[in-house]
């Protein structure tokens, strides 16, 4: 039974959405569900393999054909997200064809996995270029259009491999975790009507090859992951992730600077917090021995704050100072 209850339907009629990496398993699910709900969709996909090499039109074209066959509106775009010119061209395609851009799902990605000590400079640059620079290059021109029209939604796709970590993916994890910092800053700069959030998806599918686990550097991790995911593999569908993505890119989503995980049918909020810690005021610096003596207090996860900005972290210090002063006055 669906958990939809009496919630109003999420409607994308008259909305234009750009989905980068729109020809892959997740991107295709996003694109098709958006179109089903009335959106005009720009399906961007370079058409390369999972490492980001090669190009082609088949992936994007196939998704567009399926959308059109179902009566939806979509165009294919094959520009790279990894250059400023490519990002501009992607957003220009939306503006030229549909006259506006209401949402961007920054989903384009690649992977070049290796052990940390074995990454080449090219392995690092190739992944950062698509995930991190790509988010900048596509979202910047879209953001400018959104500010002009007074409305917009940016959805940055992060990864469990970054925020929590998975082995053999240092370049990928670093690039994906950068989405958190990018989101935090955009959210604080954005005018009313423009929101940015981050999604951390997990699903089956994609363009990964069929290399045997024994020959993969992450084979042991994949075995361990498989032992867990067999309990919920039936829920690891791109469509399950699309449900959250389509909500976050819609006008029904009025929150900004939030992070959400979708894994095996479990939908959860991710947040960054800091413990209330130990506070020593004044100009006399503590010694390293003082830090060691108070480490349990510093590490205490039972008392924490969730600042939404650098200023709010400063407020936690002001609060700690006030609490300490109050205790001293009561003594």
C-alpha atoms as a printed R data frame, in Angstrom:
    type eleno elety resid chain resno      x       y       z
1   ATOM     1    CA   UNK     A     1  0.000   0.000   0.000
2   ATOM     2    CA   UNK     A     2  1.367   3.439  -0.879
3   ATOM     3    CA   UNK     A     3  2.249   5.886   1.877
4   ATOM     4    CA   UNK     A     4  1.057   8.868  -0.152
5   ATOM     5    CA   UNK     A     5 -1.895   9.580   2.157
6   ATOM     6    CA   UNK     A     6 -3.703  12.798   1.309
7   ATOM     7    CA   UNK     A     7 -0.641  14.736   0.103
8   ATOM     8    CA   UNK     A     8 -1.213  16.941  -2.924
9   ATOM     9    CA   UNK     A     9  0.072  15.629  -6.231
10  ATOM    10    CA   UNK     A    10  3.465  16.921  -7.344
11  ATOM    11    CA   UNK     A    11  2.844  18.546 -10.705
12  ATOM    12    CA   UNK     A    12  5.544  19.573 -13.201
13  ATOM    13    CA   UNK     A    13  3.321  21.029 -15.891
14  ATOM    14    CA   UNK     A    14  4.920  24.206 -17.292
15  ATOM    15    CA   UNK     A    15  8.229  23.283 -15.617
16  ATOM    16    CA   UNK     A    16 11.498  22.661 -17.460
17  ATOM    17    CA   UNK     A    17 14.071  20.337 -15.906
18  ATOM    18    CA   UNK     A    18 17.637  19.541 -16.945
19  ATOM    19    CA   UNK     A    19 18.924  16.106 -15.953
20  ATOM    20    CA   UNK     A    20 22.636  15.559 -16.518
21  ATOM    21    CA   UNK     A    21 23.684  11.959 -16.921
22  ATOM    22    CA   UNK     A    22 20.081  11.522 -17.988
23  ATOM    23    CA   UNK     A    23 20.738   8.418 -20.056
24  ATOM    24    CA   UNK     A    24 22.002   6.201 -17.227
25  ATOM    25    CA   UNK     A    25 19.900   4.080 -14.904
26  ATOM    26    CA   UNK     A    26 19.264   6.788 -12.319
27  ATOM    27    CA   UNK     A    27 19.175   9.672 -14.787
28  ATOM    28    CA   UNK     A    28 16.732   7.835 -17.025
29  ATOM    29    CA   UNK     A    29 14.458   7.114 -14.067
30  ATOM    30    CA   UNK     A    30 14.573  10.783 -13.066
31  ATOM    31    CA   UNK     A    31 13.878  11.976 -16.605
32  ATOM    32    CA   UNK     A    32 10.977   9.613 -17.257
33  ATOM    33    CA   UNK     A    33  9.238  10.322 -13.954
34  ATOM    34    CA   UNK     A    34  9.625  14.075 -14.415
35  ATOM    35    CA   UNK     A    35  8.151  13.825 -17.923
36  ATOM    36    CA   UNK     A    36  5.323  11.625 -16.668
37  ATOM    37    CA   UNK     A    37  4.408  14.430 -14.296
38  ATOM    38    CA   UNK     A    38  4.355  16.992 -17.101
39  ATOM    39    CA   UNK     A    39  7.871  18.406 -17.154
40  ATOM    40    CA   UNK     A    40  9.725  19.286 -20.322
41  ATOM    41    CA   UNK     A    41 13.026  17.480 -19.840
42  ATOM    42    CA   UNK     A    42 16.487  18.104 -21.253
43  ATOM    43    CA   UNK     A    43 18.112  14.680 -21.163
44  ATOM    44    CA   UNK     A    44 21.829  15.401 -21.128
45  ATOM    45    CA   UNK     A    45 24.232  12.512 -21.583
46  ATOM    46    CA   UNK     A    46 27.683  12.457 -23.149
47  ATOM    47    CA   UNK     A    47 27.217   8.789 -23.905
48  ATOM    48    CA   UNK     A    48 30.580   7.574 -22.632
49  ATOM    49    CA   UNK     A    49 31.469   4.569 -20.509
50  ATOM    50    CA   UNK     A    50 31.618   4.481 -16.724
51  ATOM    51    CA   UNK     A    51 35.149   5.955 -16.698
52  ATOM    52    CA   UNK     A    52 33.965   8.987 -18.649
53  ATOM    53    CA   UNK     A    53 35.681   7.952 -21.868
54  ATOM    54    CA   UNK     A    54 33.998   7.891 -25.249
55  ATOM    55    CA   UNK     A    55 30.794   9.530 -26.380
56  ATOM    56    CA   UNK     A    56 27.616   8.765 -28.258
57  ATOM    57    CA   UNK     A    57 23.978   9.659 -28.681
58  ATOM    58    CA   UNK     A    58 22.339   6.329 -27.917
59  ATOM    59    CA   UNK     A    59 21.775   6.742 -24.167
60  ATOM    60    CA   UNK     A    60 20.097  10.168 -24.299
61  ATOM    61    CA   UNK     A    61 18.190   9.382 -27.490
62  ATOM    62    CA   UNK     A    62 16.716   6.188 -26.070
63  ATOM    63    CA   UNK     A    63 15.329   8.017 -23.031
64  ATOM    64    CA   UNK     A    64 13.877  10.802 -25.187
65  ATOM    65    CA   UNK     A    65 12.194   8.276 -27.504
66  ATOM    66    CA   UNK     A    66 10.603   6.546 -24.525
67  ATOM    67    CA   UNK     A    67  9.363   9.833 -23.073
68  ATOM    68    CA   UNK     A    68  7.920  10.960 -26.403
69  ATOM    69    CA   UNK     A    69  6.283   7.598 -26.996
70  ATOM    70    CA   UNK     A    70  4.459   8.072 -23.683
71  ATOM    71    CA   UNK     A    71  3.262  11.513 -24.772
72  ATOM    72    CA   UNK     A    72  5.866  13.542 -22.874
73  ATOM    73    CA   UNK     A    73  8.187  16.352 -23.915
74  ATOM    74    CA   UNK     A    74 11.966  15.940 -23.996
75  ATOM    75    CA   UNK     A    75 15.046  16.804 -25.976
76  ATOM    76    CA   UNK     A    76 18.433  15.120 -25.991
77  ATOM    77    CA   UNK     A    77 21.691  16.943 -25.339
78  ATOM    78    CA   UNK     A    78 25.164  15.452 -25.660
79  ATOM    79    CA   UNK     A    79 27.409  18.253 -24.319
80  ATOM    80    CA   UNK     A    80 29.962  17.524 -21.625
81  ATOM    81    CA   UNK     A    81 29.411  18.914 -18.143
82  ATOM    82    CA   UNK     A    82 33.173  19.022 -17.588
83  ATOM    83    CA   UNK     A    83 33.773  22.351 -19.335
84  ATOM    84    CA   UNK     A    84 32.329  25.811 -18.918
85  ATOM    85    CA   UNK     A    85 31.283  25.855 -22.576
86  ATOM    86    CA   UNK     A    86 29.569  22.491 -22.191
87  ATOM    87    CA   UNK     A    87 27.640  23.577 -19.128
88  ATOM    88    CA   UNK     A    88 26.500  26.764 -20.843
89  ATOM    89    CA   UNK     A    89 25.400  24.771 -23.894
90  ATOM    90    CA   UNK     A    90 23.300  22.414 -21.777
91  ATOM    91    CA   UNK     A    91 21.386  25.249 -20.122
92  ATOM    92    CA   UNK     A    92 21.151  27.155 -23.418
93  ATOM    93    CA   UNK     A    93 19.445  24.091 -24.893
94  ATOM    94    CA   UNK     A    94 16.735  24.333 -22.238
95  ATOM    95    CA   UNK     A    95 16.315  28.081 -22.630
96  ATOM    96    CA   UNK     A    96 16.302  27.997 -26.435
97  ATOM    97    CA   UNK     A    97 13.783  25.174 -26.725
98  ATOM    98    CA   UNK     A    98 11.543  25.747 -23.711
99  ATOM    99    CA   UNK     A    99 12.204  29.349 -22.640
100 ATOM   100    CA   UNK     A   100 13.202  28.720 -19.027
101 ATOM   101    CA   UNK     A   101 14.881  26.277 -16.657
102 ATOM   102    CA   UNK     A   102 13.112  25.464 -13.409
103 ATOM   103    CA   UNK     A   103 15.271  22.680 -12.026
104 ATOM   104    CA   UNK     A   104 18.606  20.983 -12.563
105 ATOM   105    CA   UNK     A   105 19.444  17.517 -11.318
106 ATOM   106    CA   UNK     A   106 23.238  17.414 -11.415
107 ATOM   107    CA   UNK     A   107 23.585  13.673 -11.831
108 ATOM   108    CA   UNK     A   108 26.344  13.188 -14.450
109 ATOM   109    CA   UNK     A   109 29.126  10.994 -13.154
110 ATOM   110    CA   UNK     A   110 32.049   8.701 -13.812
111 ATOM   111    CA   UNK     A   111 34.283   6.437 -11.766
112 ATOM   112    CA   UNK     A   112 37.952   5.545 -11.940
113 ATOM   113    CA   UNK     A   113 38.539   3.308  -8.979
114 ATOM   114    CA   UNK     A   114 41.915   2.428  -7.487
115 ATOM   115    CA   UNK     A   115 43.692   2.134  -4.160
116 ATOM   116    CA   UNK     A   116 44.591   5.524  -2.737
117 ATOM   117    CA   UNK     A   117 48.320   5.200  -3.369
118 ATOM   118    CA   UNK     A   118 47.794   4.118  -6.982
119 ATOM   119    CA   UNK     A   119 45.654   6.939  -8.425
120 ATOM   120    CA   UNK     A   120 47.160   8.776 -11.361
121 ATOM   121    CA   UNK     A   121 46.783  12.517 -11.829
122 ATOM   122    CA   UNK     A   122 44.450  11.764 -14.743
123 ATOM   123    CA   UNK     A   123 42.279   9.495 -12.554
124 ATOM   124    CA   UNK     A   124 41.861  12.330 -10.072
125 ATOM   125    CA   UNK     A   125 41.258  15.103 -12.607
126 ATOM   126    CA   UNK     A   126 38.808  13.076 -14.725
127 ATOM   127    CA   UNK     A   127 36.502  12.406 -11.773
128 ATOM   128    CA   UNK     A   128 36.746  15.880 -10.246
129 ATOM   129    CA   UNK     A   129 36.067  17.414 -13.677
130 ATOM   130    CA   UNK     A   130 32.757  15.600 -14.122
131 ATOM   131    CA   UNK     A   131 31.384  15.585 -10.580
132 ATOM   132    CA   UNK     A   132 32.687  18.777  -9.007
133 ATOM   133    CA   UNK     A   133 33.502  21.064 -11.926
134 ATOM   134    CA   UNK     A   134 30.471  19.709 -13.765
135 ATOM   135    CA   UNK     A   135 28.184  20.783 -10.933
136 ATOM   136    CA   UNK     A   136 29.664  24.277 -11.126
137 ATOM   137    CA   UNK     A   137 29.558  24.553 -14.912
138 ATOM   138    CA   UNK     A   138 25.943  23.403 -15.262
139 ATOM   139    CA   UNK     A   139 24.453  24.938 -12.137
140 ATOM   140    CA   UNK     A   140 26.027  28.391 -12.558
141 ATOM   141    CA   UNK     A   141 24.200  29.351 -15.791
142 ATOM   142    CA   UNK     A   142 21.044  27.650 -14.515
143 ATOM   143    CA   UNK     A   143 21.274  29.555 -11.229
144 ATOM   144    CA   UNK     A   144 21.592  32.870 -13.068
145 ATOM   145    CA   UNK     A   145 18.430  32.060 -15.036
146 ATOM   146    CA   UNK     A   146 16.636  30.995 -11.845
147 ATOM   147    CA   UNK     A   147 17.539  34.235 -10.080
148 ATOM   148    CA   UNK     A   148 16.164  36.221 -13.032
149 ATOM   149    CA   UNK     A   149 12.867  34.333 -13.050
150 ATOM   150    CA   UNK     A   150 12.563  34.225  -9.254
151 ATOM   151    CA   UNK     A   151 12.264  30.446  -9.003
152 ATOM   152    CA   UNK     A   152 14.491  27.412  -9.259
153 ATOM   153    CA   UNK     A   153 15.583  24.116  -7.759
154 ATOM   154    CA   UNK     A   154 19.107  22.692  -7.839
155 ATOM   155    CA   UNK     A   155 19.557  19.070  -6.804
156 ATOM   156    CA   UNK     A   156 23.152  17.935  -6.386
157 ATOM   157    CA   UNK     A   157 23.783  14.196  -6.417
158 ATOM   158    CA   UNK     A   158 26.255  13.102  -3.760
159 ATOM   159    CA   UNK     A   159 27.286   9.607  -2.719
160 ATOM   160    CA   UNK     A   160 27.542   7.333   0.267
161 ATOM   161    CA   UNK     A   161 31.118   6.739  -0.932
162 ATOM   162    CA   UNK     A   162 31.951  10.263   0.121
163 ATOM   163    CA   UNK     A   163 29.882  11.236   3.124
164 ATOM   164    CA   UNK     A   164 30.379   7.863   4.838
165 ATOM   165    CA   UNK     A   165 33.197   6.411   2.741
166 ATOM   166    CA   UNK     A   166 33.795   3.301   0.692
167 ATOM   167    CA   UNK     A   167 37.220   1.920  -0.236
168 ATOM   168    CA   UNK     A   168 38.904   2.298  -3.629
169 ATOM   169    CA   UNK     A   169 36.984   5.505  -4.355
170 ATOM   170    CA   UNK     A   170 39.049   8.357  -2.892
171 ATOM   171    CA   UNK     A   171 38.704  10.561  -5.988
172 ATOM   172    CA   UNK     A   172 34.991   9.825  -6.332
173 ATOM   173    CA   UNK     A   173 34.302  10.191  -2.615
174 ATOM   174    CA   UNK     A   174 36.130  13.522  -2.437
175 ATOM   175    CA   UNK     A   175 34.265  14.880  -5.467
176 ATOM   176    CA   UNK     A   176 30.889  13.727  -4.192
177 ATOM   177    CA   UNK     A   177 31.421  15.094  -0.685
178 ATOM   178    CA   UNK     A   178 32.251  18.444  -2.257
179 ATOM   179    CA   UNK     A   179 28.554  18.615  -3.175
180 ATOM   180    CA   UNK     A   180 27.836  19.274   0.509
181 ATOM   181    CA   UNK     A   181 30.027  22.356   0.611
182 ATOM   182    CA   UNK     A   182 28.670  23.586  -2.705
183 ATOM   183    CA   UNK     A   183 25.100  23.158  -1.490
184 ATOM   184    CA   UNK     A   184 25.784  24.934   1.806
185 ATOM   185    CA   UNK     A   185 27.164  28.019   0.101
186 ATOM   186    CA   UNK     A   186 24.593  28.261  -2.700
187 ATOM   187    CA   UNK     A   187 21.766  27.869  -0.178
188 ATOM   188    CA   UNK     A   188 23.033  30.815   1.859
189 ATOM   189    CA   UNK     A   189 23.491  33.029  -1.210
190 ATOM   190    CA   UNK     A   190 20.286  32.110  -3.034
191 ATOM   191    CA   UNK     A   191 17.347  34.529  -3.064
192 ATOM   192    CA   UNK     A   192 13.854  33.440  -1.956
193 ATOM   193    CA   UNK     A   193 12.363  31.032  -4.453
194 ATOM   194    CA   UNK     A   194 15.655  29.306  -5.301
195 ATOM   195    CA   UNK     A   195 16.471  26.185  -3.288
196 ATOM   196    CA   UNK     A   196 19.342  23.706  -3.377
197 ATOM   197    CA   UNK     A   197 19.480  20.274  -1.784
198 ATOM   198    CA   UNK     A   198 21.644  17.165  -1.994
199 ATOM   199    CA   UNK     A   199 20.644  13.545  -2.614
200 ATOM   200    CA   UNK     A   200 22.721  10.472  -1.796
201 ATOM   201    CA   UNK     A   201 21.294   7.619  -3.894
202 ATOM   202    CA   UNK     A   202 21.898   3.903  -4.082
203 ATOM   203    CA   UNK     A   203 20.394   1.712  -6.789
204 ATOM   204    CA   UNK     A   204 21.111  -1.196  -9.071
205 ATOM   205    CA   UNK     A   205 21.940  -0.598 -12.714
206 ATOM   206    CA   UNK     A   206 24.337   1.742 -14.462
207 ATOM   207    CA   UNK     A   207 27.167   1.159 -16.872
208 ATOM   208    CA   UNK     A   208 29.621  -0.746 -14.719
209 ATOM   209    CA   UNK     A   209 31.289  -3.575 -16.549
210 ATOM   210    CA   UNK     A   210 31.234  -7.242 -15.686
211 ATOM   211    CA   UNK     A   211 34.777  -7.634 -14.310
212 ATOM   212    CA   UNK     A   212 34.868 -10.592 -11.887
213 ATOM   213    CA   UNK     A   213 35.029  -9.560  -8.213
214 ATOM   214    CA   UNK     A   214 38.323 -11.386  -7.723
215 ATOM   215    CA   UNK     A   215 39.926  -9.135 -10.336
216 ATOM   216    CA   UNK     A   216 38.549  -5.863  -8.949
217 ATOM   217    CA   UNK     A   217 40.475  -3.791  -6.399
218 ATOM   218    CA   UNK     A   218 37.219  -3.291  -4.497
219 ATOM   219    CA   UNK     A   219 36.197  -6.946  -4.681
220 ATOM   220    CA   UNK     A   220 36.264  -7.512  -0.907
221 ATOM   221    CA   UNK     A   221 34.142  -4.441  -0.273
222 ATOM   222    CA   UNK     A   222 31.636  -5.496  -2.938
223 ATOM   223    CA   UNK     A   223 31.348  -8.947  -1.369
224 ATOM   224    CA   UNK     A   224 30.646  -7.396   2.037
225 ATOM   225    CA   UNK     A   225 28.152  -4.971   0.506
226 ATOM   226    CA   UNK     A   226 26.448  -7.801  -1.324
227 ATOM   227    CA   UNK     A   227 26.037  -9.800   1.875
228 ATOM   228    CA   UNK     A   228 24.118  -6.885   3.362
229 ATOM   229    CA   UNK     A   229 22.185  -5.726   0.318
230 ATOM   230    CA   UNK     A   230 20.738  -9.183  -0.385
231 ATOM   231    CA   UNK     A   231 18.301  -8.395   2.436
232 ATOM   232    CA   UNK     A   232 16.880  -5.398   0.576
233 ATOM   233    CA   UNK     A   233 18.012  -5.808  -3.036
234 ATOM   234    CA   UNK     A   234 14.422  -5.822  -4.260
235 ATOM   235    CA   UNK     A   235 14.100  -2.170  -3.180
236 ATOM   236    CA   UNK     A   236 17.337  -1.034  -4.869
237 ATOM   237    CA   UNK     A   237 15.553   0.360  -7.883
238 ATOM   238    CA   UNK     A   238 16.266   3.613  -9.753
239 ATOM   239    CA   UNK     A   239 12.550   4.366  -9.511
240 ATOM   240    CA   UNK     A   240 12.759   4.357  -5.712
241 ATOM   241    CA   UNK     A   241 15.490   6.998  -5.852
242 ATOM   242    CA   UNK     A   242 13.519   8.944  -8.459
243 ATOM   243    CA   UNK     A   243 10.653   9.362  -6.004
244 ATOM   244    CA   UNK     A   244 12.877  11.413  -3.699
245 ATOM   245    CA   UNK     A   245 14.649  13.249  -6.524
246 ATOM   246    CA   UNK     A   246 11.391  14.334  -8.146
247 ATOM   247    CA   UNK     A   247 10.126  15.653  -4.817
248 ATOM   248    CA   UNK     A   248 13.345  17.582  -4.111
249 ATOM   249    CA   UNK     A   249 13.347  19.203  -7.566
250 ATOM   250    CA   UNK     A   250  9.713  20.310  -7.297
251 ATOM   251    CA   UNK     A   251  7.965  23.403  -5.965
252 ATOM   252    CA   UNK     A   252  6.495  21.168  -3.250
253 ATOM   253    CA   UNK     A   253  9.979  21.109  -1.713
254 ATOM   254    CA   UNK     A   254 10.321  24.424   0.096
255 ATOM   255    CA   UNK     A   255 13.336  23.489   2.225
256 ATOM   256    CA   UNK     A   256 16.890  24.244   1.174
257 ATOM   257    CA   UNK     A   257 20.319  23.014   2.307
258 ATOM   258    CA   UNK     A   258 19.075  19.554   3.260
259 ATOM   259    CA   UNK     A   259 20.642  16.181   2.490
260 ATOM   260    CA   UNK     A   260 18.779  12.911   2.023
261 ATOM   261    CA   UNK     A   261 19.809   9.280   1.602
262 ATOM   262    CA   UNK     A   262 17.919   6.620  -0.336
263 ATOM   263    CA   UNK     A   263 19.131   3.074   0.247
264 ATOM   264    CA   UNK     A   264 17.223  -0.166  -0.100
265 ATOM   265    CA   UNK     A   265 13.809   1.356   0.540
266 ATOM   266    CA   UNK     A   266 15.055   3.454   3.479
267 ATOM   267    CA   UNK     A   267 14.684   7.226   3.127
268 ATOM   268    CA   UNK     A   268 16.612   9.276   5.660
269 ATOM   269    CA   UNK     A   269 17.889  12.768   6.399
270 ATOM   270    CA   UNK     A   270 21.659  13.226   6.621
271 ATOM   271    CA   UNK     A   271 23.060  16.094   8.652
272 ATOM   272    CA   UNK     A   272 26.435  17.452   9.697
273 ATOM   273    CA   UNK     A   273 26.728  18.205  13.387
274 ATOM   274    CA   UNK     A   274 29.356  18.908  15.986
275 ATOM   275    CA   UNK     A   275 29.438  17.874  19.595
276 ATOM   276    CA   UNK     A   276 28.902  20.503  22.249
277 ATOM   277    CA   UNK     A   277 32.404  19.584  23.247
278 ATOM   278    CA   UNK     A   278 34.581  21.145  25.910
279 ATOM   279    CA   UNK     A   279 35.025  24.881  26.239
280 ATOM   280    CA   UNK     A   280 37.955  26.756  27.758
281 ATOM   281    CA   UNK     A   281 37.515  30.523  27.421
282 ATOM   282    CA   UNK     A   282 40.144  33.193  27.547
283 ATOM   283    CA   UNK     A   283 43.552  33.715  26.021
284 ATOM   284    CA   UNK     A   284 45.357  30.971  27.947
285 ATOM   285    CA   UNK     A   285 45.638  28.109  25.447
286 ATOM   286    CA   UNK     A   286 45.064  24.603  26.773
287 ATOM   287    CA   UNK     A   287 47.869  22.078  26.648
288 ATOM   288    CA   UNK     A   288 47.710  18.868  24.661
289 ATOM   289    CA   UNK     A   289 47.348  17.108  28.013
290 ATOM   290    CA   UNK     A   290 44.242  19.228  28.698
291 ATOM   291    CA   UNK     A   291 42.791  18.053  25.379
292 ATOM   292    CA   UNK     A   292 43.494  14.445  26.330
293 ATOM   293    CA   UNK     A   293 41.928  14.906  29.755
294 ATOM   294    CA   UNK     A   294 38.729  16.298  28.224
295 ATOM   295    CA   UNK     A   295 38.593  14.043  25.148
296 ATOM   296    CA   UNK     A   296 35.544  12.120  26.345
297 ATOM   297    CA   UNK     A   297 33.655  15.409  26.634
298 ATOM   298    CA   UNK     A   298 34.894  16.535  23.211
299 ATOM   299    CA   UNK     A   299 33.828  13.217  21.669
300 ATOM   300    CA   UNK     A   300 30.447  12.962  23.434
301 ATOM   301    CA   UNK     A   301 27.925  12.290  20.651
302 ATOM   302    CA   UNK     A   302 25.042  12.565  23.082
303 ATOM   303    CA   UNK     A   303 25.292  16.367  23.042
304 ATOM   304    CA   UNK     A   304 25.522  18.007  19.652
305 ATOM   305    CA   UNK     A   305 24.454  20.980  17.537
306 ATOM   306    CA   UNK     A   306 23.637  21.139  13.824
307 ATOM   307    CA   UNK     A   307 24.816  24.540  12.552
308 ATOM   308    CA   UNK     A   308 23.507  25.644   9.161
309 ATOM   309    CA   UNK     A   309 26.318  28.106   8.549
310 ATOM   310    CA   UNK     A   310 29.691  29.249   9.804
311 ATOM   311    CA   UNK     A   311 27.900  31.976  11.762
312 ATOM   312    CA   UNK     A   312 25.738  29.395  13.501
313 ATOM   313    CA   UNK     A   313 28.848  27.464  14.544
314 ATOM   314    CA   UNK     A   314 30.120  30.723  16.072
315 ATOM   315    CA   UNK     A   315 26.822  30.937  17.943
316 ATOM   316    CA   UNK     A   316 27.555  27.566  19.575
317 ATOM   317    CA   UNK     A   317 30.737  29.029  21.071
318 ATOM   318    CA   UNK     A   318 28.821  32.069  22.336
319 ATOM   319    CA   UNK     A   319 26.278  29.699  23.910
320 ATOM   320    CA   UNK     A   320 29.029  27.605  25.504
321 ATOM   321    CA   UNK     A   321 30.633  30.743  26.932
322 ATOM   322    CA   UNK     A   322 27.285  31.917  28.320
323 ATOM   323    CA   UNK     A   323 26.612  28.523  29.897
324 ATOM   324    CA   UNK     A   324 30.058  28.510  31.506
325 ATOM   325    CA   UNK     A   325 29.567  32.036  32.843
326 ATOM   326    CA   UNK     A   326 26.177  31.053  34.252
327 ATOM   327    CA   UNK     A   327 27.695  28.070  36.027
328 ATOM   328    CA   UNK     A   328 30.419  30.273  37.468
329 ATOM   329    CA   UNK     A   329 27.808  32.721  38.751
330 ATOM   330    CA   UNK     A   330 25.898  29.945  40.474
331 ATOM   331    CA   UNK     A   331 29.007  28.580  42.165
